[in-house]
Amino acid sequence: MAPSPEPILILGGGLMGLAIAHQLARRGLAVVLLSRRRSEAAGFVAAGMLAPHAEGLTGALLQLGQVSLARVPAWVAQIEADSGLSCGLRNCGIVVPFRTPGERDRYPTAAWGSNLDRLDLEREVPGIGTSWQAGLLFAQDGQIDNRRQLMRALELACARLGVQFQEGSEVQELLKGPRGELRAVRLITAEGENLTLPCSQAVLAGGAWSAQLLPELPVFPVKGQMLSLQAPKGALERVVFGPGTYLVPREDGLLVVGATSEPEAGFQEGLTPDGQRTLQEGISSLLPAANQWPPMERWWGFRPCTPDEAPLLGTSAIEGLWLATGHHRNGVLLAAITAELLSQQIVPKVLDRDKPSPTEAGLLNQFRWDRFPRASAQGSY
């Protein structure tokens, strides 16, 4: 397969950028990935839940999540084959606890789960707090160790497929031609050099920072703080998805605890006493014994959110600029389907091959960037 004459630029080196770069490179395209600082990407700080049902998603977002969940095993197998590294995929199931059976039965995705009473809860989650009297088990949901395994495996898989990385490069501007089409990007390199890179196809995967480059996008940061504990190995097998707090047990006994939701924080970095206290209260409620387990790490990150908490996928107002941003809490879950749908749209444009199916185009169309009514003439949302 002949490579594209001009590299496709991926603007953003987080999970979405890596996943799309990997799929494009697998299809024979030349790819350059521009990243200001990959360590700040949400993919490095998320808990890695694969949970369309435990999250209680609805409508088109639930459909997208279910399709992506079904794709994850094959997607992970590709990454592991290309990198030689494990991604830490675990089909462990997720328990959602409730205080009453009525709350359980009203949950949006209750039809996809198995009902649990108090005794069932105690069997599935030994030591669960006494206030939880009912639950749902979503055996089809699971987790992946994104922070320690998936991101590293994707980086290596991309490198082995020839993706070029330009770490420390901050994109300053998108340059357009006379018809408003994408012509180039202007950036500052890690060495402080101003460069203009010609391109006719690029993917904006800048996470919470996407609107800084394209202000018309309704994407804003929602800060989240997290921590991890070292649990006795085997102390918890299922993920526990409580209201406001979740517990994600890794295979080696590490327990990831998340996450606060702080839209008012903007891009303010750092841990806060209030945020850490919120996490501790969640632990005390869900699994009191975990208060005695030694803490390992504390960190924070910024989710890219939109007004309806669903992603922006597909074309943009600029011809040749594709969007893969705004995934909010579901970036890890939706990475597989996002990479697949975007690559299936981009490859025909570049290589003049068969067009994507109407089904794929229809799925993307539900997540257009301009689906929100403008709140004012100034373009705010």
C-alpha positions in Angstrom: 0.0 0.0 0.0 1.5 3.3 -1.0 1.8 5.9 1.8 0.1 9.2 1.6 2.2 11.9 -0.1 1.8 14.2 2.8 1.7 13.1 6.5 -1.5 13.4 8.4 -1.0 15.5 11.5 -2.4 14.4 14.8 -2.8 17.4 17.1 -2.6 16.0 20.6 -0.6 13.1 22.0 -3.1 11.6 24.5 -5.1 8.5 24.2 -7.3 9.6 21.3 -4.3 11.0 19.4 -2.3 7.8 19.9 -5.2 5.5 19.1 -6.0 7.3 15.8 -2.4 7.5 14.8 -2.0 3.8 15.4 -5.0 2.9 13.2 -3.9 5.3 10.4 -0.4 3.9 10.5 -1.8 0.4 10.4 -3.6 1.3 7.2 -0.3 2.5 5.6 -0.6 6.3 6.1 2.3 8.6 7.1 1.5 10.1 10.5 3.1 12.9 12.5 1.9 13.3 16.1 2.4 16.7 17.7 2.2 16.9 21.5 2.9 19.7 23.9 3.2 17.4 26.9 1.9 13.9 26.7 2.1 13.4 30.5 -0.8 15.9 31.0 -3.2 13.9 28.8 -6.4 12.5 30.4 -5.4 9.0 29.2 -2.6 9.0 31.8 -4.8 9.9 34.7 -8.1 8.1 34.1 -9.1 5.0 35.9 -9.6 2.9 32.8 -13.2 1.7 33.2 -14.9 0.2 30.3 -18.4 0.9 31.6 -21.2 2.0 29.3 -23.7 0.2 31.4 -22.3 0.9 34.9 -22.1 4.6 33.9 -25.8 4.6 33.1 -25.3 6.0 29.7 -28.4 6.6 27.5 -29.3 7.2 23.9 -26.7 7.6 21.2 -23.9 7.7 23.7 -24.9 4.3 25.1 -25.0 2.9 21.6 -21.5 4.3 20.9 -20.2 2.9 24.1 -21.7 -0.6 23.5 -20.2 -0.7 20.0 -16.8 0.3 21.4 -17.0 -2.2 24.2 -17.5 -4.9 21.7 -14.5 -3.7 19.7 -12.1 -3.5 22.7 -10.8 -7.1 22.7 -9.7 -7.0 19.1 -8.4 -3.5 19.4 -6.3 -4.4 22.4 -5.0 -7.6 20.6 -3.8 -5.3 17.7 -1.9 -3.0 20.1 -0.4 -5.9 22.0 0.7 -7.6 18.8 2.2 -4.3 17.4 4.0 -3.4 20.6 4.8 -6.7 22.3 3.4 -5.2 25.6 0.3 -6.1 27.6 -2.4 -3.5 27.9 -3.9 -4.8 31.2 -7.4 -5.6 29.9 -9.6 -7.3 32.6 -13.2 -8.5 32.1 -13.8 -8.2 35.8 -17.4 -6.9 35.8 -18.6 -3.8 37.6 -21.0 -3.6 40.6 -23.2 -0.5 41.0 -24.5 -0.3 44.6 -27.8 1.5 45.6 -29.4 2.3 48.9 -32.8 0.9 47.9 -34.1 -1.6 45.4 -36.2 1.3 43.9 -33.1 3.3 43.1 -31.6 0.2 41.4 -34.7 -0.5 39.3 -34.8 3.2 38.1 -31.2 3.1 36.9 -31.1 3.9 33.1 -29.3 0.7 32.2 -30.9 -1.6 34.7 -32.1 -3.9 31.9 -28.5 -4.8 31.0 -27.5 -5.8 34.5 -28.2 -8.6 37.1 -30.1 -7.5 40.2 -28.3 -7.9 43.5 -29.8 -7.8 47.0 -27.8 -7.2 50.2 -26.5 -10.7 50.5 -25.5 -10.7 46.8 -23.6 -7.4 47.3 -21.7 -8.9 50.2 -20.6 -11.8 48.1 -19.6 -9.6 45.1 -17.9 -6.9 47.2 -16.8 -8.3 50.6 -16.8 -5.6 53.2 -19.1 -3.2 51.3 -20.6 -0.4 53.5 -23.8 -1.1 55.4 -25.8 1.7 53.7 -25.9 -0.2 50.4 -28.9 -2.6 50.2 -29.2 -3.4 46.5 -27.1 -3.4 43.4 -26.6 -4.2 39.7 -23.8 -6.4 38.4 -22.7 -5.6 34.8 -20.6 -8.6 34.1 -20.0 -7.4 30.5 -18.2 -4.2 31.7 -14.6 -4.2 32.7 -11.4 -2.2 32.9 -8.0 -1.6 31.3 -4.8 -0.4 33.0 -4.5 2.7 30.8 -2.1 4.6 33.1 0.6 2.0 33.4 0.1 -0.2 30.4 -2.2 0.9 27.6 -0.7 4.3 27.0 2.9 2.9 26.9 1.8 0.0 24.6 0.2 2.4 22.2 3.2 4.7 22.1 5.5 1.8 21.3 3.0 0.3 18.7 2.9 3.7 17.0 6.7 4.1 17.0 7.1 0.6 15.5 4.7 1.5 12.7 6.6 4.6 11.8 4.6 7.3 13.4 6.8 10.3 14.0 6.6 12.0 17.4 7.2 15.7 18.0 7.0 16.0 21.7 7.1 19.5 23.2 5.5 21.0 20.1 2.7 23.5 20.8 0.4 24.2 17.9 -0.4 27.9 17.8 -2.7 28.3 14.8 -4.5 26.5 12.0 -3.8 28.1 8.6 -6.5 28.0 6.0 -6.6 28.4 2.2 -8.9 30.7 0.2 -11.9 28.3 0.5 -11.4 27.9 4.2 -9.7 24.5 3.8 -6.8 23.4 6.0 -3.4 24.3 4.5 -0.9 24.2 7.4 -0.4 24.4 11.1 1.9 26.9 12.8 3.7 25.6 15.9 6.5 26.3 18.4 8.9 23.4 18.9 10.5 22.3 22.2 13.5 24.3 21.2 11.5 27.5 20.7 11.6 27.5 16.9 8.6 28.7 15.0 7.6 26.2 12.3 4.8 26.0 9.7 4.0 22.4 8.6 1.9 22.1 5.4 -1.0 19.7 5.7 -4.4 19.1 4.1 -5.6 16.5 6.7 -5.2 16.7 10.4 -7.0 15.4 13.5 -7.7 17.6 16.5 -7.4 15.4 19.6 -6.4 18.0 22.1 -8.7 16.9 24.9 -9.6 19.6 27.4 -7.4 22.1 25.5 -9.1 21.7 22.1 -11.0 24.9 22.2 -7.8 26.9 22.7 -7.0 26.1 19.1 -10.6 26.1 17.7 -12.6 28.5 20.0 -16.0 27.6 18.4 -15.8 24.1 19.9 -17.9 23.7 23.0 -15.2 21.9 25.0 -14.2 22.8 28.5 -12.2 21.2 31.3 -13.6 19.3 34.3 -10.9 18.7 36.8 -10.8 15.4 38.6 -8.6 14.3 41.5 -7.7 10.7 42.2 -5.6 8.5 44.5 -4.5 4.9 44.7 -4.1 2.4 47.6 -2.2 -0.8 47.9 -4.8 -3.4 48.8 -4.1 -7.0 49.8 -4.0 -9.0 46.6 -7.5 -10.4 45.8 -9.2 -8.2 48.3 -11.5 -6.9 45.6 -12.2 -8.5 42.3 -15.0 -6.3 40.9 -14.9 -2.7 40.1 -17.3 -0.8 42.4 -19.0 2.2 40.8 -20.6 4.2 43.5 -22.2 7.7 43.3 -19.3 10.1 43.0 -16.6 7.6 43.8 -15.4 4.4 42.2 -12.9 1.7 43.2 -10.9 0.0 40.4 -8.8 -3.0 41.5 -5.8 -3.8 39.4 -4.6 -7.4 39.1 -1.5 -6.7 41.3 -3.6 -5.3 44.2 -3.3 -1.6 43.4 -6.7 0.1 44.0 -7.5 3.2 41.9 -9.9 5.6 43.6 -11.6 8.3 41.7 -12.7 10.9 41.0 -13.8 14.3 41.9 -15.7 16.5 39.4 -14.7 20.1 39.6 -15.9 22.1 36.5 -15.3 25.4 38.4 -11.6 24.7 38.7 -10.8 25.3 35.1 -7.2 24.4 34.4 -6.1 25.0 38.0 -3.5 22.4 38.7 -2.8 20.6 42.0 -4.5 18.6 44.7 -6.8 20.2 47.2 -7.8 19.2 50.7 -11.5 19.3 49.8 -11.0 17.0 46.8 -8.9 14.5 48.8 -11.5 14.6 51.6 -14.2 13.8 49.1 -12.4 10.7 47.9 -11.8 9.5 51.5 -15.5 9.9 52.3 -16.3 7.9 49.3 -13.9 5.1 50.4 -15.4 5.1 53.9 -18.9 4.7 52.4 -18.2 2.1 49.8 -15.5 -0.1 51.5 -14.6 1.0 55.0 -11.7 -1.5 55.4 -9.9 0.3 52.6 -9.2 3.2 54.9 -6.5 1.0 56.5 -4.8 0.3 53.2 -1.6 2.3 52.6 -1.8 5.2 50.1 0.4 5.0 47.0 -0.2 8.0 44.7 -2.4 11.1 44.4 -2.9 12.9 41.1 -5.3 15.0 39.1 -6.3 15.6 35.5 -8.7 17.4 33.2 -11.6 15.7 31.4 -12.6 17.3 28.1 -16.4 18.0 28.6 -19.1 19.2 26.3 -22.6 20.5 27.2 -24.2 17.0 26.8 -21.1 15.1 28.0 -20.7 13.4 24.7 -17.8 13.6 22.3 -17.2 15.7 19.2 -16.4 13.3 16.3 -15.9 13.6 12.6 -15.6 16.7 10.4 -15.3 20.3 11.6 -16.0 23.7 10.1 -12.5 23.5 8.5 -12.3 21.2 5.5 -9.6 18.6 6.2 -9.7 19.1 10.0 -11.2 16.1 11.8 -12.4 16.1 15.4 -11.8 13.5 18.2 -12.4 15.3 21.4 -14.8 16.0 24.3 -15.1 12.4 25.5 -15.5 13.5 29.2 -15.6 10.5 31.5 -15.6 7.9 28.7 -12.4 8.4 26.8 -10.9 5.0 27.6 -14.1 3.3 26.7 -14.6 5.2 23.4 -11.0 5.1 22.2 -11.5 1.9 20.2 -14.5 3.1 18.2 -13.2 6.6 17.9 -10.0 5.4 16.3 -11.9 3.0 14.0 -14.6 5.5 12.8 -12.1 8.4 12.2 -9.6 6.2 10.4 -12.4 4.8 8.2 -13.4 8.4 7.3 -9.9 9.7 6.7 -8.3 6.9 4.7 -10.7 7.2 1.7 -10.1 10.9 1.6 -6.3 10.4 1.5 -6.0 7.3 -0.7 -9.2 7.7 -2.8 -10.4 4.3 -1.7 -13.9 2.9 -1.0 -16.1 5.3 0.9 -17.1 4.4 4.5 -20.5 2.7 5.0 -23.6 4.7 5.7 -23.8 3.0 9.1 -20.5 4.4 10.1 -21.3 7.9 8.8 -24.7 7.8 10.6 -23.0 6.9 13.9 -20.6 9.8 13.5 -23.3 12.2 12.5 -24.9 11.9 16.0 -21.7 13.5 17.5 -21.2 16.4 15.2 -19.5 19.4 16.7 -22.3 21.8 15.7 -25.2 19.9 17.3 -25.6 22.5 20.1 -27.7 25.6 19.7 -25.7 28.8 20.2 -26.7 30.7 23.3 -25.8 34.1 21.9 -24.7 35.9 18.8 -21.2 35.9 20.2 -21.1 32.1 19.8 -21.1 31.0 23.4 -22.9 27.8 24.3 
